[in-house]
Amino acid sequence: MKGFHKPFVAPELPEGKINVSDPDSRVMRTAGTPPRQAYNAQAAVNDKQVILAAELTHAAADFGQLAPVLNATMRNLAEQGVTDKPEVLLADAGYWHHPQMQAITETGVEVLAPPDGNLREGKRRGWEDGVYQQMRDKLSTDRGRELYAQRKITIEPVFGQIKHNRKIERFMRRGRSAALSEWRLVTATHNLRG
């Protein structure tokens, strides 16, 4: 039949829950803690524990955040007249995102991020060879171990200071832009206390 169209039927609403007090946040699961409504706070620091960028996402995983945080860092540095690029970018296994890592490396910044997390026994299936093994090999050299060990004295203490020593474990404001402003205030005060 010409001209016959099926009537529009709206799709059913998916089952689920929404946080009515902060719909921008998401339920996040972290090892050792129960699921909770939260944001994922990101930070980039230099070798003196000065926070160069502070970002916030509602994605629970750090996967995919490497390039956005580096871009924010470079933007912040450029606003201050700093044109030098970092020589090495250190990230934990959660940030492994091969296309982003490759794009960053092509700009002249070396990326060191293990493909395997600390809690994982053995190698992830499908991640045994190629770029994954190349990174493992790079990290197992004296230079790789020495550089990657810098995370223990740069970024890890920053989050320790903020979360444990200053007891800033949650955002007091609601909505992504308000929480981002709060996170940036927290990180600015960290720099001032340094």
Backbone as CSV, one residue per row, in Angstrom:
resi,resn,N_x,N_y,N_z,CA_x,CA_y,CA_z,C_x,C_y,C_z
1,MET,0.815,-1.178,0.000,0.000,0.000,0.000,0.863,1.247,0.000
2,LYS,0.665,2.099,-0.959,1.436,3.329,-1.029,0.965,4.297,0.037
3,GLY,1.944,5.012,0.600,1.612,6.060,1.548,1.258,5.562,2.945
4,PHE,1.295,4.236,3.143,0.960,3.721,4.466,2.188,3.783,5.353
5,HIS,2.066,4.434,6.483,3.152,4.542,7.454,2.697,3.944,8.769
6,LYS,3.608,3.242,9.398,3.284,2.715,10.720,3.206,3.879,11.692
7,PRO,2.248,3.863,12.573,2.161,4.954,13.547,3.372,4.905,14.487
8,PHE,3.790,6.081,14.921,4.927,6.182,15.831,4.544,5.644,17.196
9,VAL,5.416,4.783,17.720,5.224,4.262,19.067,6.485,4.614,19.848
10,ALA,6.304,5.387,20.892,7.446,5.797,21.705,8.080,4.570,22.355
11,PRO,9.390,4.534,22.419,10.035,3.388,23.070,9.725,3.401,24.566
12,GLU,9.770,2.208,25.143,9.538,2.120,26.576,10.715,2.742,27.311
13,LEU,10.418,3.358,28.423,11.487,3.917,29.240,12.272,2.777,29.855
14,PRO,13.579,2.879,29.820,14.370,1.812,30.429,14.198,1.814,31.941
15,GLU,14.292,0.620,32.496,14.226,0.545,33.943,15.532,1.084,34.494
16,GLY,15.468,1.667,35.624,16.676,2.196,36.242,16.318,3.235,37.269
17,LYS,17.331,3.769,37.847,17.151,4.771,38.884,17.913,6.019,38.494
18,ILE,17.456,7.125,38.979,18.141,8.384,38.770,18.239,9.078,40.118
19,ASN,19.335,9.726,40.338,19.504,10.482,41.560,18.856,11.838,41.332
20,VAL,17.775,12.119,42.008,17.048,13.361,41.767,17.760,14.574,42.346
21,SER,18.651,14.380,43.324,19.365,15.526,43.882,20.597,15.899,43.058
22,ASP,21.139,14.957,42.293,22.291,15.240,41.435,22.276,14.308,40.234
23,PRO,21.451,14.602,39.242,21.339,13.707,38.081,22.607,13.640,37.227
24,ASP,23.556,14.566,37.408,24.797,14.522,36.640,25.747,13.436,37.131
25,SER,25.654,13.073,38.404,26.576,12.084,38.967,26.154,10.678,38.555
26,ARG,27.019,9.720,38.821,26.751,8.334,38.448,27.104,7.414,39.613
27,VAL,26.551,6.215,39.584,26.920,5.220,40.572,28.299,4.705,40.199
28,MET,29.209,4.788,41.147,30.593,4.362,40.910,30.925,3.214,41.848
29,ARG,31.663,2.277,41.322,32.122,1.138,42.113,33.640,1.180,42.165
30,THR,34.167,1.129,43.362,35.610,1.130,43.566,35.962,-0.074,44.412
31,ALA,37.070,-0.703,44.108,37.482,-1.884,44.863,37.529,-1.575,46.355
32,GLY,36.863,-2.399,47.133,36.892,-2.253,48.581,35.856,-1.317,49.157
33,THR,35.038,-0.695,48.311,33.994,0.193,48.830,32.661,-0.167,48.186
34,PRO,31.563,0.108,48.875,30.266,-0.165,48.261,29.982,0.837,47.136
35,PRO,29.104,0.493,46.203,28.748,1.448,45.143,28.177,2.728,45.751
36,ARG,28.518,3.872,45.157,27.979,5.137,45.659,27.845,6.138,44.532
37,GLN,26.986,7.100,44.727,26.764,8.169,43.764,27.971,9.087,43.825
38,ALA,28.621,9.327,42.679,29.880,10.065,42.731,30.268,10.633,41.374
39,TYR,31.395,11.324,41.384,32.099,11.769,40.190,33.500,11.167,40.255
40,ASN,34.196,11.161,39.134,35.566,10.675,39.069,36.459,11.904,38.923
41,ALA,37.183,12.243,39.987,38.060,13.417,39.984,39.409,13.039,39.379
42,GLN,39.865,13.851,38.458,41.124,13.643,37.761,42.072,14.791,38.094
43,ALA,43.366,14.509,38.145,44.360,15.556,38.367,45.652,15.185,37.653
44,ALA,46.368,16.201,37.239,47.701,16.031,36.659,48.644,16.896,37.479
45,VAL,49.808,16.330,37.821,50.780,17.059,38.630,52.141,17.057,37.950
46,ASN,52.990,17.982,38.397,54.376,17.956,37.935,55.215,17.208,38.966
47,ASP,56.518,17.218,38.781,57.391,16.450,39.670,57.521,17.059,41.064
48,LYS,56.918,18.218,41.295,56.945,18.866,42.608,55.587,18.778,43.312
49,GLN,54.694,17.944,42.816,53.344,17.750,43.353,52.456,18.982,43.186
50,VAL,52.782,19.855,42.247,51.927,20.991,41.934,50.879,20.497,40.945
51,ILE,49.622,20.708,41.273,48.537,20.260,40.397,48.436,21.231,39.225
52,LEU,48.557,20.693,38.020,48.538,21.494,36.799,47.177,21.493,36.128
53,ALA,46.377,20.471,36.389,45.032,20.392,35.827,44.156,19.575,36.770
54,ALA,42.908,19.976,36.861,41.937,19.261,37.684,40.650,19.169,36.874
55,GLU,40.234,17.969,36.594,39.049,17.734,35.783,38.120,16.781,36.524
56,LEU,36.912,16.674,36.040,35.902,15.838,36.679,35.091,15.157,35.587
57,THR,34.801,13.893,35.793,33.986,13.161,34.826,32.969,12.313,35.570
58,HIS,31.907,11.964,34.895,30.951,11.053,35.516,31.161,9.621,35.021
59,ALA,32.240,9.386,34.284,32.607,8.023,33.890,33.377,7.392,35.052
60,ALA,32.970,6.215,35.451,33.606,5.564,36.604,35.052,5.190,36.317
61,ALA,35.324,4.746,35.117,36.682,4.285,34.784,37.555,5.449,34.330
62,ASP,38.860,5.319,34.546,39.805,6.314,34.056,40.084,6.135,32.571
63,PHE,39.693,4.994,32.006,39.859,4.711,30.581,39.286,5.870,29.771
64,GLY,40.079,6.378,28.858,39.616,7.472,28.004,39.873,8.854,28.574
65,GLN,40.452,8.953,29.768,40.677,10.250,30.394,42.096,10.782,30.205
66,LEU,42.984,9.974,29.670,44.386,10.367,29.531,44.542,11.616,28.654
67,ALA,44.017,11.589,27.459,44.152,12.732,26.546,43.410,13.963,27.065
68,PRO,42.175,13.837,27.562,41.508,15.039,28.075,42.270,15.715,29.224
69,VAL,42.854,14.930,30.118,43.602,15.526,31.230,44.896,16.159,30.726
70,LEU,45.574,15.506,29.790,46.782,16.108,29.211,46.420,17.395,28.469
71,ASN,45.346,17.378,27.709,44.920,18.588,26.989,44.609,19.724,27.952
72,ALA,43.939,19.419,29.058,43.642,20.443,30.069,44.938,20.981,30.670
73,THR,45.886,20.087,30.902,47.183,20.502,31.445,47.886,21.454,30.486
74,MET,47.945,21.082,29.219,48.621,21.911,28.229,47.917,23.259,28.056
75,ARG,46.595,23.246,28.109,45.821,24.493,28.012,46.138,25.402,29.206
76,ASN,46.152,24.828,30.410,46.449,25.620,31.611,47.871,26.177,31.569
77,LEU,48.820,25.365,31.133,50.199,25.836,31.041,50.329,26.950,30.001
78,ALA,49.671,26.785,28.857,49.724,27.806,27.802,49.138,29.128,28.292
79,GLU,48.079,29.063,29.092,47.482,30.288,29.647,48.461,31.021,30.559
80,GLN,49.425,30.307,31.103,50.436,30.910,31.977,51.732,31.223,31.222
81,GLY,51.698,31.034,29.910,52.861,31.352,29.088,53.904,30.253,29.027
82,VAL,53.570,29.067,29.512,54.505,27.944,29.471,54.277,27.187,28.170
83,THR,55.310,27.101,27.360,55.166,26.422,26.070,55.844,25.059,26.046
84,ASP,56.637,24.754,27.073,57.315,23.454,27.127,56.307,22.332,27.300
85,LYS,56.572,21.234,26.601,55.751,20.040,26.764,56.411,19.131,27.790
86,PRO,55.608,18.341,28.492,56.238,17.348,29.364,57.004,16.343,28.509
87,GLU,58.057,15.797,29.087,58.828,14.787,28.365,58.190,13.417,28.503
88,VAL,57.655,13.143,29.700,57.083,11.828,30.001,55.762,12.016,30.717
89,LEU,54.784,11.219,30.336,53.493,11.188,31.002,53.374,9.832,31.689
90,LEU,53.174,9.838,33.002,53.031,8.610,33.776,51.569,8.429,34.145
91,ALA,51.052,7.230,33.951,49.651,6.963,34.284,49.519,5.534,34.761
92,ASP,48.514,5.284,35.598,48.318,3.911,36.055,47.568,3.107,34.995
93,ALA,47.429,1.826,35.241,46.872,0.900,34.251,45.450,1.262,33.834
94,GLY,44.699,1.899,34.699,43.326,2.260,34.364,43.214,3.237,33.211
95,TYR,44.278,3.969,32.938,44.271,4.955,31.853,44.659,4.357,30.507
96,TRP,44.982,3.065,30.472,45.430,2.460,29.211,44.363,2.647,28.151
97,HIS,44.711,3.387,27.132,43.828,3.644,25.989,44.770,3.825,24.810
98,HIS,44.989,2.727,24.086,46.042,2.719,23.083,45.949,3.854,22.066
99,PRO,44.782,4.145,21.465,44.751,5.251,20.489,45.164,6.595,21.106
100,GLN,44.722,6.868,22.333,45.124,8.121,22.976,46.623,8.125,23.273
101,MET,47.137,6.990,23.757,48.557,6.903,24.069,49.395,7.088,22.811
102,GLN,48.976,6.502,21.718,49.700,6.628,20.453,49.676,8.076,19.970
103,ALA,48.519,8.721,20.059,48.409,10.116,19.622,49.294,11.026,20.475
104,ILE,49.347,10.766,21.779,50.195,11.565,22.668,51.661,11.336,22.330
105,THR,52.037,10.098,22.118,53.427,9.765,21.778,53.844,10.451,20.484
106,GLU,52.926,10.550,19.519,53.229,11.203,18.249,53.496,12.695,18.400
107,THR,53.068,13.299,19.525,53.361,14.720,19.772,54.723,14.904,20.416
108,GLY,55.418,13.787,20.717,56.739,13.872,21.318,56.758,13.643,22.820
109,VAL,55.619,13.303,23.406,55.543,13.025,24.839,55.545,11.511,25.026
110,GLU,56.510,11.001,25.762,56.560,9.572,26.038,55.492,9.216,27.065
111,VAL,54.776,8.127,26.840,53.741,7.666,27.766,54.209,6.365,28.410
112,LEU,54.132,6.335,29.733,54.421,5.114,30.474,53.192,4.763,31.298
113,ALA,52.531,3.686,30.902,51.341,3.210,31.602,51.308,1.691,31.460
114,PRO,51.263,0.982,32.561,51.251,-0.477,32.452,49.924,-0.987,31.900
115,PRO,49.968,-2.000,31.054,48.723,-2.555,30.541,47.998,-3.429,31.562
116,ASP,48.699,-3.824,32.613,48.122,-4.726,33.615,48.011,-4.003,34.951
117,GLY,46.867,-4.101,35.579,46.672,-3.485,36.884,47.359,-4.267,37.984
118,ASN,47.535,-3.624,39.131,48.204,-4.244,40.276,47.449,-5.459,40.802
119,LEU,46.128,-5.440,40.712,45.328,-6.517,41.277,45.200,-7.714,40.348
120,ARG,45.632,-7.556,39.109,45.496,-8.617,38.117,46.656,-9.592,38.219
121,GLU,46.307,-10.859,38.224,47.342,-11.893,38.159,47.526,-12.275,36.698
122,GLY,48.728,-12.155,36.218,48.992,-12.487,34.821,48.564,-11.380,33.882
123,LYS,48.560,-11.717,32.611,48.232,-10.752,31.563,46.762,-10.885,31.184
124,ARG,46.174,-9.768,30.809,44.795,-9.761,30.347,44.716,-10.498,29.016
125,ARG,43.695,-11.347,28.869,43.559,-12.124,27.633,43.420,-11.177,26.438
126,GLY,44.203,-11.463,25.404,44.217,-10.626,24.209,45.226,-9.494,24.301
127,TRP,45.818,-9.308,25.479,46.784,-8.235,25.695,48.170,-8.814,25.976
128,GLU,48.468,-9.962,25.401,49.730,-10.623,25.713,50.906,-10.053,24.928
129,ASP,50.687,-9.681,23.672,51.795,-9.333,22.779,51.652,-7.906,22.257
130,GLY,52.423,-7.607,21.228,52.325,-6.321,20.541,52.642,-5.139,21.443
131,VAL,51.827,-4.087,21.345,52.084,-2.856,22.105,52.037,-3.110,23.604
132,TYR,51.241,-4.082,24.034,51.142,-4.393,25.465,52.473,-4.924,25.988
133,GLN,53.055,-5.866,25.255,54.336,-6.414,25.682,55.452,-5.395,25.520
134,GLN,55.369,-4.550,24.493,56.368,-3.496,24.324,56.382,-2.578,25.544
135,MET,55.193,-2.243,26.056,55.119,-1.379,27.232,55.648,-2.107,28.461
136,ARG,55.293,-3.379,28.626,55.837,-4.152,29.752,57.364,-4.177,29.700
137,ASP,57.907,-4.381,28.486,59.361,-4.412,28.321,59.976,-3.058,28.670
138,LYS,59.331,-1.978,28.216,59.834,-0.634,28.498,59.811,-0.353,30.004
139,LEU,58.734,-0.762,30.662,58.605,-0.532,32.106,59.540,-1.418,32.930
140,SER,60.028,-2.503,32.339,60.914,-3.397,33.092,62.387,-2.999,32.990
141,THR,62.691,-1.991,32.169,64.074,-1.508,32.099,64.370,-0.669,33.338
142,ASP,65.650,-0.448,33.607,66.021,0.394,34.754,65.404,1.784,34.619
143,ARG,65.499,2.357,33.424,64.933,3.689,33.181,63.416,3.685,33.372
144,GLY,62.751,2.677,32.819,61.293,2.582,32.941,60.849,2.448,34.383
145,ARG,61.522,1.585,35.138,61.192,1.407,36.564,61.420,2.703,37.345
146,GLU,62.533,3.353,37.055,62.870,4.597,37.764,61.848,5.696,37.465
147,LEU,61.512,5.857,36.199,60.527,6.880,35.836,59.155,6.560,36.419
148,TYR,58.723,5.314,36.251,57.371,4.967,36.708,57.254,5.046,38.230
149,ALA,58.341,4.814,38.935,58.333,4.920,40.402,58.038,6.346,40.851
150,GLN,58.215,7.326,39.969,57.928,8.718,40.318,56.455,8.940,40.663
151,ARG,55.563,8.085,40.156,54.135,8.223,40.497,53.937,8.138,42.009
152,LYS,54.750,7.316,42.672,54.617,7.130,44.121,54.941,8.401,44.898
153,ILE,55.739,9.289,44.295,56.112,10.506,45.011,55.577,11.775,44.344
154,THR,54.742,11.610,43.326,54.147,12.790,42.692,52.630,12.775,42.872
155,ILE,51.917,11.970,42.120,50.448,12.020,42.143,49.833,11.283,43.334
156,GLU,50.384,10.146,43.705,49.768,9.375,44.793,49.712,10.159,46.108
157,PRO,50.800,10.844,46.517,50.708,11.626,47.751,49.703,12.777,47.669
158,VAL,49.501,13.329,46.479,48.544,14.427,46.321,47.137,13.950,46.683
159,PHE,46.736,12.814,46.112,45.411,12.288,46.446,45.350,11.857,47.914
160,GLY,46.457,11.344,48.448,46.502,10.991,49.859,46.314,12.206,50.747
161,GLN,47.003,13.299,50.421,46.848,14.537,51.190,45.409,15.030,51.160
162,ILE,44.822,15.053,49.974,43.465,15.585,49.822,42.444,14.694,50.517
163,LYS,42.505,13.399,50.257,41.466,12.496,50.773,41.650,12.137,52.241
164,HIS,42.861,11.838,52.638,43.060,11.310,53.984,43.493,12.368,54.988
165,ASN,44.475,13.190,54.640,44.953,14.188,55.594,43.998,15.366,55.731
166,ARG,43.437,15.823,54.610,42.510,16.954,54.655,41.060,16.505,54.792
167,LYS,40.818,15.212,54.709,39.479,14.616,54.884,38.466,15.126,53.858
168,ILE,38.933,15.399,52.650,38.028,15.810,51.578,37.723,14.556,50.777
169,GLU,36.622,13.920,51.124,36.268,12.628,50.544,35.006,12.675,49.698
170,ARG,34.335,13.808,49.690,33.106,13.921,48.903,32.872,15.378,48.544
171,PHE,32.080,15.581,47.506,31.737,16.936,47.103,30.527,17.402,47.897
172,MET,30.537,18.659,48.265,29.438,19.232,49.026,28.380,19.853,48.107
173,ARG,28.752,20.136,46.881,27.835,20.786,45.940,27.300,19.769,44.949
174,ARG,26.174,20.074,44.350,25.509,19.166,43.416,25.573,19.728,42.001
175,GLY,25.597,18.833,41.024,25.695,19.220,39.622,27.150,19.193,39.199
176,ARG,27.356,18.775,37.961,28.738,18.589,37.490,29.545,19.880,37.508
177,SER,28.979,20.985,37.050,29.760,22.227,37.010,30.074,22.720,38.417
178,ALA,29.147,22.561,39.357,29.413,22.972,40.739,30.465,22.066,41.378
179,ALA,30.358,20.766,41.136,31.348,19.836,41.685,32.724,20.089,41.065
180,LEU,32.774,20.408,39.772,34.045,20.730,39.118,34.659,21.979,39.743
181,SER,33.848,22.998,39.992,34.359,24.208,40.648,34.904,23.881,42.030
182,GLU,34.203,23.037,42.751,34.660,22.634,44.079,35.981,21.878,43.983
183,TRP,36.087,20.944,43.028,37.313,20.167,42.852,38.481,21.085,42.510
184,ARG,38.251,22.051,41.655,39.327,22.972,41.286,39.725,23.864,42.465
185,LEU,38.787,24.216,43.307,39.110,24.971,44.519,39.951,24.113,45.466
186,VAL,39.558,22.853,45.628,40.327,21.927,46.474,41.756,21.804,45.956
187,THR,41.912,21.647,44.646,43.253,21.463,44.093,44.063,22.763,44.157
188,ALA,43.405,23.906,44.011,44.111,25.185,44.141,44.615,25.361,45.567
189,THR,43.797,24.997,46.556,44.248,25.125,47.938,45.363,24.133,48.245
190,HIS,45.354,23.001,47.575,46.470,22.072,47.732,47.760,22.746,47.276
191,ASN,47.700,23.402,46.134,48.893,24.081,45.617,49.350,25.195,46.541
192,LEU,48.411,25.903,47.152,48.770,26.995,48.057,49.409,26.479,49.343
193,ARG,48.981,25.290,49.768,49.521,24.725,51.008,50.938,24.193,50.811
194,GLY,51.283,23.852,49.533,52.551,23.231,49.197,53.712,23.942,49.747
